[in-house]
Amino acid sequence: MSATPPSASADLRGFLESAGRSLSDAQAALAGEALPRRPALAISDADLQVKAAVEQTAQGTLSLQTLTAADVRRGGIDPGLVSTVRIRYVAVASEAPTARATRSPDDVITEVRKQPQIATLERILGHLDIDAVFVTERQRWLVTARDPSGRLVREMVVPDRQGGATRG
């Protein structure tokens, strides 16, 4: 910049956050009451282009020095110092609410240990290391049993409700 200082300064991060909030507010205003409180998808795509001087503050953050039409008309702006900041907002679908397991991994493991085929494997191979992981999308537990050497000896899918396992 030469003679005329820019009209205002804004922290780049704050500017980006404010622009994002503005897009969200615009979507809500356009949709009115038809839009649920927490939309599954926001404005799918938006571009924002700003001409400004960008400088680094003493703290190391970037600051936008905004320019007005008056600044440009006065001719005090060195074109070589003007940057184009392009921002592209792309919306992503919000995550579906995650279902929670109704049982704990320990409960599932206790149930699996009681099954006759697991008891038989433990008599033959020794104590089995059994692990249960809840698969949210399927509302089921993936249960693995490993022998003392770490070899996978059994894998099962167990419903989240008590009783019944399906062999995997």
C-alpha positions in Angstrom: 0.0 0.0 0.0 1.3 3.4 -0.6 -0.3 6.7 0.7 -3.8 5.8 1.7 -4.3 3.2 4.4 -7.0 0.6 3.9 -10.4 1.2 5.5 -10.5 -1.7 8.0 -8.6 -4.7 9.1 -10.0 -8.2 10.0 -8.4 -11.4 11.3 -8.6 -13.9 8.5 -9.9 -16.7 10.7 -12.6 -14.5 12.1 -13.5 -13.3 8.6 -13.9 -16.9 7.4 -16.0 -17.9 10.4 -18.3 -14.9 9.9 -18.7 -15.6 6.2 -19.6 -19.2 7.0 -22.2 -18.1 9.6 -23.6 -15.7 7.1 -24.1 -18.5 4.5 -25.8 -20.6 7.2 -28.1 -17.7 8.1 -28.9 -17.1 4.4 -29.9 -20.7 4.0 -32.2 -20.5 7.0 -33.8 -17.3 5.7 -34.3 -18.8 2.2 -35.9 -22.0 3.6 -38.0 -20.3 6.2 -40.1 -22.7 8.3 -39.7 -25.5 5.7 -36.2 -26.3 6.9 -35.7 -28.5 10.0 -33.7 -26.9 12.9 -30.6 -28.9 12.0 -30.4 -29.4 8.3 -28.9 -32.6 6.9 -27.3 -30.7 4.1 -26.4 -27.0 4.0 -26.0 -24.8 0.9 -24.2 -27.3 -1.3 -21.6 -25.0 -2.8 -20.7 -21.3 -2.5 -17.8 -19.2 -3.7 -16.6 -16.0 -2.2 -14.0 -13.8 -3.7 -12.5 -10.8 -1.9 -9.9 -8.3 -3.1 -7.9 -7.2 -0.1 -4.4 -6.6 1.2 -3.2 -9.5 3.2 -0.6 -9.0 5.9 0.9 -10.9 8.7 0.4 -9.5 12.2 3.1 -9.5 14.9 1.5 -12.6 16.4 2.0 -14.5 13.1 -1.7 -14.6 12.1 -3.0 -13.3 8.8 -5.0 -10.2 8.6 -7.2 -8.9 5.8 -6.9 -5.2 5.1 -10.2 -4.5 3.4 -10.4 -2.0 0.6 -13.3 0.4 -0.2 -14.2 1.8 -3.6 -13.1 5.2 -2.2 -9.6 3.7 -1.5 -9.3 2.6 -5.1 -10.7 5.8 -6.5 -8.2 7.9 -4.6 -5.5 5.9 -6.3 -3.5 5.3 -3.1 -3.6 1.5 -3.6 -0.6 -0.2 -5.1 -2.2 -3.0 -7.3 0.8 -5.2 -6.6 -0.2 -5.4 -2.9 -3.8 -6.4 -3.6 -4.6 -10.1 -3.1 -7.5 -12.1 -4.3 -8.8 -14.3 -1.5 -11.0 -17.1 -2.9 -13.0 -19.1 -0.5 -15.0 -22.1 -1.6 -17.5 -23.5 0.9 -18.7 -27.1 0.2 -21.3 -28.6 2.4 -21.2 -32.1 3.7 -24.1 -34.2 5.0 -24.3 -34.1 8.7 -23.7 -37.4 10.5 -26.7 -39.4 11.3 -27.3 -39.7 15.0 -25.3 -42.6 16.2 -27.2 -45.4 17.9 -25.8 -46.6 21.1 -25.4 -50.2 22.2 -27.8 -51.4 24.8 -25.2 -53.7 26.3 -21.6 -53.4 27.4 -18.7 -55.3 25.7 -18.2 -57.2 29.0 -21.9 -58.4 28.9 -21.5 -59.6 25.3 -18.2 -61.4 26.1 -19.8 -63.1 29.2 -22.7 -64.3 27.0 -20.3 -65.6 24.3 -18.1 -67.4 26.9 -21.2 -69.4 28.0 -21.8 -70.8 24.5 -21.0 -74.5 24.2 -18.7 -74.2 21.2 -16.6 -71.5 22.9 -16.4 -73.5 26.1 -15.2 -76.5 24.0 -12.6 -74.4 22.2 -11.3 -73.1 25.6 -10.9 -76.7 26.9 -8.9 -77.6 23.8 -6.9 -74.5 23.2 -6.7 -72.8 26.6 -8.0 -69.5 27.7 -9.4 -67.5 24.7 -8.9 -63.7 24.3 -12.4 -62.5 23.4 -13.0 -59.0 22.0 -16.4 -57.4 21.3 -16.8 -54.3 19.1 -20.1 -52.6 18.5 -21.0 -52.0 14.8 -23.3 -49.0 14.9 -24.6 -49.3 11.4 -25.8 -52.8 11.9 -26.7 -52.6 15.6 -24.6 -55.7 16.2 -21.5 -56.8 18.0 -18.6 -58.3 16.1 -17.0 -60.8 18.5 -13.6 -62.3 17.9 -11.9 -65.1 19.8 -8.2 -65.7 19.7 -6.1 -68.6 21.1 -3.2 -67.9 23.5 -0.8 -67.5 20.4 -3.1 -64.8 19.0 -4.5 -66.9 16.2 -8.2 -66.1 15.3 -10.2 -69.2 16.1 -13.8 -67.9 16.0 -15.6 -64.8 14.8 -19.3 -64.1 15.5 -21.9 -61.5 15.0 -24.0 -61.0 18.1 -27.3 -58.9 18.1 -27.3 -56.0 20.5 -30.2 -57.7 22.4 -29.6 -60.6 24.8 -29.5 -64.1 23.3 -28.5 -65.7 20.0 -25.3 -65.3 18.1 -24.8 -65.7 14.4 -21.6 -67.3 13.2 -19.5 -65.2 10.9 
